[in-house]
Amino acid sequence: MIRSSIGIKIVTFTVLVGIPIVFTTPAFAAGGDVAQVQTFIRSVIQVVAGLAGLVATGFIVVGGFTYITSSGNPEHLDRAKRTLFFSGGGLAIVIAAFVLSNIVTTLATQAFGA
């Protein structure tokens, strides 16, 4: 008796949850404008590249200041050189990614005629 009561509750729950899923009408995406998506992605890339460039520039300043104030201490001098090297490399990567994304966007626009 208890088992059949639990079975009835499970079946009832399954039916009540399943009915809205079975009888709903499908929702199709509205026709979007590719130019809007392209503009949004380009804006996001510009903001991220700008922030990354700002951070890299800040690390270059910190590395330069540490280099100047190291007073010949080899540990501080090595740390400053590494900071300058990696922040310069990071800045180069950010610039390359920005240029590459613009090239890909331009090629996609020409290929798909957006």
C-alpha positions as CSV (number, residue, x, y, z in Angstrom):
1,M,0.0,0.0,0.0
2,I,2.8,2.4,0.9
3,R,4.7,1.4,-2.3
4,S,1.8,2.1,-4.5
5,S,1.2,5.5,-2.9
6,I,4.9,6.5,-3.5
7,G,4.5,5.3,-7.1
8,I,1.4,7.3,-7.7
9,K,3.1,10.4,-6.3
10,I,6.1,9.9,-8.6
11,V,3.9,9.4,-11.6
12,T,1.7,12.4,-10.7
13,F,4.8,14.6,-10.2
14,T,6.3,13.4,-13.5
15,V,3.1,14.2,-15.4
16,L,2.7,17.6,-13.8
17,V,6.3,18.6,-14.5
18,G,6.2,17.1,-18.0
19,I,3.0,18.6,-19.3
20,P,4.4,22.1,-19.7
21,I,7.4,20.8,-21.5
22,V,5.4,18.7,-23.9
23,F,2.7,21.3,-24.8
24,T,4.7,24.5,-25.0
25,T,5.3,26.1,-28.3
26,P,8.9,26.3,-29.5
27,A,10.6,29.7,-29.1
28,F,12.7,30.6,-32.1
29,A,15.3,33.3,-32.0
30,A,14.4,36.5,-33.6
31,G,16.3,37.4,-36.7
32,G,19.4,39.2,-35.5
33,D,21.6,41.7,-37.3
34,V,25.1,40.4,-37.7
35,A,26.4,44.0,-37.7
36,Q,25.2,44.5,-34.1
37,V,26.9,41.3,-33.0
38,Q,30.1,42.3,-34.8
39,T,30.0,45.8,-33.2
40,F,29.5,44.3,-29.7
41,I,32.4,41.8,-30.1
42,R,34.6,44.6,-31.4
43,S,33.7,46.8,-28.5
44,V,34.4,44.0,-26.0
45,I,37.8,43.3,-27.6
46,Q,38.7,47.0,-27.5
47,V,37.8,47.3,-23.8
48,V,39.7,44.2,-22.8
49,A,42.8,45.2,-24.9
50,G,42.7,48.7,-23.4
51,L,42.6,47.4,-19.9
52,A,45.3,44.8,-20.5
53,G,47.5,47.6,-22.1
54,L,46.9,49.8,-19.1
55,V,47.9,47.0,-16.7
56,A,51.0,46.2,-18.8
57,T,52.0,49.9,-18.9
58,G,51.6,50.0,-15.1
59,F,53.9,47.1,-14.7
60,I,56.4,48.7,-17.0
61,V,56.4,51.8,-14.8
62,V,56.8,49.7,-11.6
63,G,59.6,47.6,-13.2
64,G,61.4,50.8,-14.3
65,F,61.0,52.4,-10.9
66,T,62.3,49.2,-9.3
67,Y,65.2,49.1,-11.7
68,I,66.2,52.7,-11.0
69,T,65.9,52.3,-7.2
70,S,67.6,48.9,-7.0
71,S,70.9,50.6,-6.0
72,G,72.9,47.7,-7.5
73,N,71.2,45.0,-5.4
74,P,71.3,42.0,-7.7
75,E,68.0,40.5,-6.4
76,H,66.1,43.7,-6.9
77,L,67.8,44.3,-10.3
78,D,66.9,40.8,-11.5
79,R,63.3,41.2,-10.3
80,A,63.0,44.6,-12.1
81,K,64.4,43.1,-15.3
82,R,62.0,40.2,-15.2
83,T,59.1,42.6,-14.6
84,L,60.1,44.7,-17.5
85,F,60.6,41.7,-19.7
86,F,57.3,40.0,-18.9
87,S,55.2,43.2,-19.0
88,G,56.7,44.1,-22.4
89,G,56.0,40.6,-23.7
90,G,52.4,40.9,-22.3
91,L,51.9,44.2,-24.0
92,A,53.2,42.8,-27.3
93,I,50.8,39.9,-27.0
94,V,47.9,42.2,-26.3
95,I,48.7,44.4,-29.3
96,A,49.1,41.3,-31.5
97,A,45.8,39.9,-30.4
98,F,44.1,43.2,-31.0
99,V,45.5,43.4,-34.5
100,L,44.7,39.8,-35.2
101,S,41.1,40.2,-34.1
102,N,40.7,43.2,-36.3
103,I,42.1,41.3,-39.3
104,V,39.7,38.4,-38.6
105,T,36.8,40.7,-38.2
106,T,37.6,42.5,-41.5
107,L,38.0,39.2,-43.4
108,A,34.7,37.8,-41.9
109,T,32.9,41.0,-42.9
110,Q,34.2,40.8,-46.5
111,A,33.5,37.0,-46.7
112,F,29.9,37.1,-45.3
113,G,28.9,40.6,-46.5
114,A,27.7,41.9,-43.1
